Every structure is written in C-alpha cells, then in structure tokens.
Amino acid sequence: MAKSSGRPVHREQVAFWRNGAERSFNVQVTLESEADQTGEHAYVITVDDITDLVVAQRSTAWADVARRIAHEIKNPLTPIQLAAERIRRRYGKVIVEDREVFDQCTDTIIRQVGDIGRMVDEFSSFARMPKPALEVIDLRDPLKEASFLVEVGRPDISFTRDFGDAPLVGRFDARLLSQAFGNVIKNATEAIDGLDAADRGQGAVRISARADGADLVVEVADNGKGLPREQRNRLLEPYITTREKGTGLGLAIVKKIVEDHGGRLELHDAPADFHDGRGAMIRFVLPAAPTAAGIAKPVTENA
C-alpha cells in the first residue's frame, strides 16, 4: 500500500489482536530519495506502539462526555420521582376508575426514573474513578464476596468456583476489585439470559483463580451467547455494548480498575472443556506480590 501510494512518506495506524487484547501501532514508511544501482529505492519502516497513548486519549474524552451527561440528566430526576410519589400518595386512595392503570403508570415512572438514576451513577463512576488504595490482601476475598452476591440472586444458574487452597496475595484495593469481579460475573448471567429460551438449557458460570508465575489469573466463563468476533476489543471502550439496555460502561470501568492495579483484561471465547466452548470467558491478569507477607493464614474456600 505504501509503495502504490506514490508518496515519499506513508503513515497508517494499524491494530493487532494478541492474547485477548488489542495493540495499536503507528507505522511509517519512508522512501529513500536516491535509488541504488539497480534503480530500486530503499524503504525505511518505523513502527511505534501507541496503545497507551490511544487508550489515554479515549479515556480522557469519554470521561468528559460521562461527566457532562451525568450533570445534565441528574438534575431533573429527583423532582420527577418526588412528583410521581406525591401523586400516588395524594390520589391513590381516591381514584376508583382505572385504578389499575393509575398504579401502573405511577409505578412505571418511579421505576424508570430509578433505572436512569443508576445509569447516571455509572456515568459518574466512570468520570471520577478513584485511585486504588492498595494493601496486601488475598485476592480470593473480594472474588468470593463478589461471586456470592451474584449467586444468591440467581438460583436458576449453576455456579462453579475453584479458587484453590493457597492464598493469592497481591497489593489490591479490595473494594474496587470486588466491584470489577461482580460486574463481570453479573454480565455472565445476563449473557445467559440473552439466549433464546429454546437454546438456553441450564445456565452455567465457572469462576476460577490461580497463580501463574508472577501473575494472578481470574477467569469467569459462561455458556451464554458469547462475544462478537469482529472488533471484540471495542467492548472495552465506553458506551459500546451488545445488550439492549446496557450503558456500555460496565466493562470500561472494569478495565480501568484492572489497569490501575497494573493488570490487564482479556476477552476470550469459552474454553473447549466448558460446555463445548459455547459462551465467553473474561480473564483478569493481575500482578502477584513478591512474597506472601501480610497474610496471617490461608482463606478456606467454601464450595
């Protein structure tokens, strides 16, 4: 392409997918002005990894958008909700005709305002992500807490946990990681809900954690509808979602939390040994602490 363009300098930004993550590169091809003895020109190719720069620019831009959206939407929500609640209290006892319609309409207003409020909270969370307060902890503690909170609300789904017997020690913010794990596990259950009832069968989520050299690896696999193959990594960008009612901020927030801990987030298809590879798997790769100092005793995982 550079040769056919006819320009002395050709620049292009390209992306490569590796290990469940996308890397962006700026490639420049420069044509040497003088030809060699055979009449052929030489080319100088320069490749720069600009992934971190691209991510930083996108994050800054999206944070500004989120801040503006949260400000503009949040102001009218409270008076709308208060007005609907007042109407229900004031007139709910005296309306006889079409009482069912009245209750349905007021309940819908209050419920929808609540849904919008939660969306605004996500916008605010993304715009003002706190820096992690790091301390030496066992990674299994926030993972166990996050998985339990989702499991108790979804008895229709089979959950399998394998956190091992040895502590997975690192310097983490337990609250932020619990939020990240909970978001991904909740997404897994919603991916199962996204299947047609005829294709769903028994929903299953597998959550595992292990040490891998200098890394701690957490994997959340589900047998849901899976992830798109084309531009899959864009799901980690703000406001990109495959769910009808999704804000597209969940995975972006998770990615930010993981990167603030010095780790990375990977998007994969479900492994072949899990429901024949149907579904998706999200992998957290986080740095382990050099030693297990600070952990008084192993945490026993209850099945």
N, C-alpha and C positions, 0 to 999 in steps of 0.2 A: 504493500500500500504506500509506504514512504517513497519507494523508487518510482512508482507510477504517478505520484502526485506532481513530480517535476519541480518541487520546491527544494531549496538548499537545506531548509530545516523543517522537519516534520515532527509535531508533538501530538501525543494522544494519551488519554488516560484509560487504562485497562484494569480489569478486575480478575482475580483468580480465586477459586474456591479451594481451600485446603483445611483438612481436619475440622470440618464443620464450621469454618469461619471464612469470611471474605477479606482479602487483602487488596488494597488499591495501589496501583503503581503509575507513575508518570514516566512515559517512555519518550525519549527524544532521539531522533535520527538526524545526524548532520552529514551533509555531503561535502567531502573534501573538494576544494576548488580546483586542484590540479589533478589531471589524470596520470596514471602510470604509463609505462612504455607500451602497454597493450591497448591503451586508450580507455581503460576501465577506471572508474572512480572508486575511491575507498569511502567507507561509511564509518562514522563514529556513533555508537549507540550508548546512550546513558539511561540507566534505569534507577529511579528514586522511589522508595517505599513511602507513600504519603498517606498511609492508612490512618495514622494517629491524627494527622492534620485534618483529613476529611471528617473523621469522627468528631473532632473537637468543634469544627465549624458547624456541622449539623446539630450537635448537641446545644451549642450556644443559640443557634437560630430557633430551634424547636422550643427551648426553654423560654425564650422571649415570647413566642406565639402562645405557649401554655399560660404564661403569666397574664397576658392580655385577655385571653379567653376567660380565665378564672375571674378576673376583675369585672369583666363586662356581664358575665352571666350570674355571678353570685349575688349581686345587689338586689335584683327583683325577686329572688327565690323566697326569702323569708316572708315578705308581705303577702305573696301569693299563697303560701302554705297557711299562714295565720288567718287570712281571709276565708279560705276554704274550711278550716277547722271551726271558725266562728259561725259560718253559715250552717254547718252541720249541727253545732250545739244549739244555735238560736232557733232554727226552723225544723230541726229533725223531729221534734215531738209534736209539731202542729200540722205537718204535711201528711195528709191521708192519701190523696190521689197521687198515683205514680210514685209512691214512697220508694219502691224498689229502684226506680230509675234515679231518683234523687240520691239515694245512698250510693248507687253505683258510680254516679258522676262525681260526687264529692270524694269518694274513696279513690277514684282514678286520678283526680287532681293531686291529692295528697301523695299518692304512691309515685306518680310520675315526677313530682317535684323532688321527692326523696331520691329517685334514680338520677335526676340531673345533679342533685347535690353531691352524690357520690362520684359522678363523673368530674365535677368541678374539683373535688378533693384530690382526684388523681392528677388533674392538671396542676394543682398547687403543689402536690408532692413532687411531680417531675420538675417543676420550675425551681423548687427550693429543696433539692435533695441534700440532706445533712451529710457532713463528712462523718465517716465511721469512727466511733470511739473504740479503739482496738484494745482488747485484753486477751490473755491466753485462756482459751476455753477448749472444750471438747466439741468439735463440730456436730457431733451426733445429738447434742442437747437441743439446739434450735431446730434441727431437722426433725427430731422426734416430736417436738411441740407443734411444728407446722403441719406435719402429716396427721397427727392426732386430731387437730382442729378441723381438718377437711374430712377425715374419715368418719367422725361422729355424725356429720351431716349427710353422708352418702352411704347408707347401709345397703343400697342396691348395687354397689360396686365392690368387687373383691380387691382388697389391698394386700400386697405382699411387701414386707420390709426386711431388708438384710443390711444391718449396719455394722456387723462384725462384733467381736468381743473386745478388741483393743481400742483404746481411746484414739481419736483422730484430732490431734492437737494442732492448733494454729492461733494466730493473732487475728481475732474477728470481732465484729460488733454483732452480738447475739440477736439483738432486736432487728437489725436490718437484714441479716441473713434469714431469720425466721420469716420476715416479710417476703423475701425473694423466693424461698422454698415454698411457702404457702401459695404464692401466686402461680408458680409453675404447676404445683400439684392440682390446684383448682382448675387451671387451664386443661390439664389432662382429663379431668372428669367432664369438662364441657366439650372436649373433643369427642368423647364417647357419646355424649348427648347429641352431637351433631350428625351422627349416623342415622339413617332411616331405621325405624323400628324393626323392619324385617331383616336388616343386615346386622343389627347391633349384637344380639346374643348377650352373653354375660360380660359386662364391662369389667375390665381389669386394669389395675395400675400397679406397677412394680417400682419400688423406691430402694435404691441400694447406695451404699457408701463404702469406700475403701481407700487405703493408702496406695499410691503408685509412685514409688521413688520419692522425689521431693514434692510431690503434689498430693492433694486430697481430691478424690473424684466422687461426685454425687451424680447419679443418673436417675431420671424419672421417665419411665416408659409407660405408654398407654396403648390400648388396642382400639383407638378411636379412628377418626377419619384421616389422620396423618397430616403431613405438611406438604405444601406445593413444592415441586422440584425447581420450577423456574423462579429465579431471584428469591430464593428462600431466605437469604440473609436479610432481605429488606423487612422481614417481620420483626427484626430487632430495632427498626427505626420507629420513631414516634408516629402515631396516627396511621400505621399500617396494620390492618387486622383482617382475618378471614371470617370473623364472627359478625353476625348481623347487628348485634347490639354492643359490640366491643368498642372501646375508645382507642385501641391501638397504643396504649401507653403502658400496659402491664409488662410486656417483655422488655420494652425500652427502659423501664425503671429497674427491672431485674438485672439487665445488662450493666447499667450504671453502678448498681450496688456491687456486682461481682468485680467489675473493673476497678472500683475504688478499693477493693480488697487485694488488688494485684493479681486477679484471676481472669478467666475468660469463660464465655458462654458459647456452647456449640449446639447446633440444631442437626439432628440426625433422624433417619428412618428407624423404626423399631428394629431391634436385632432379630436375627432369624430364629433364635431359640425362644422368642417371646411371641406367642400366637402367630407363628409362621411369618413374622416380620410385618404384620399389619399394624399400622399406627405410627407413632412418633416417639422419639426419645430426646430429651433435653439433658445435656451434660454440663455440670459445673466443674471447672478445674480451678482449684484454689491452692495457694502455697501452704505447705505444712510448716510447722515450727521446727527449728533445728533439733530441739530436744523436747521431751515430754514434761519439762519442768513446769510446775504450776498446777498440775492436775493431781489432786490428792489420791484419787483412786479411780479405777475404771468405772464407767457407767454401764450398768446392766440393761440390756435392751429387752423389753418385754414383747413377745410376738403378738 
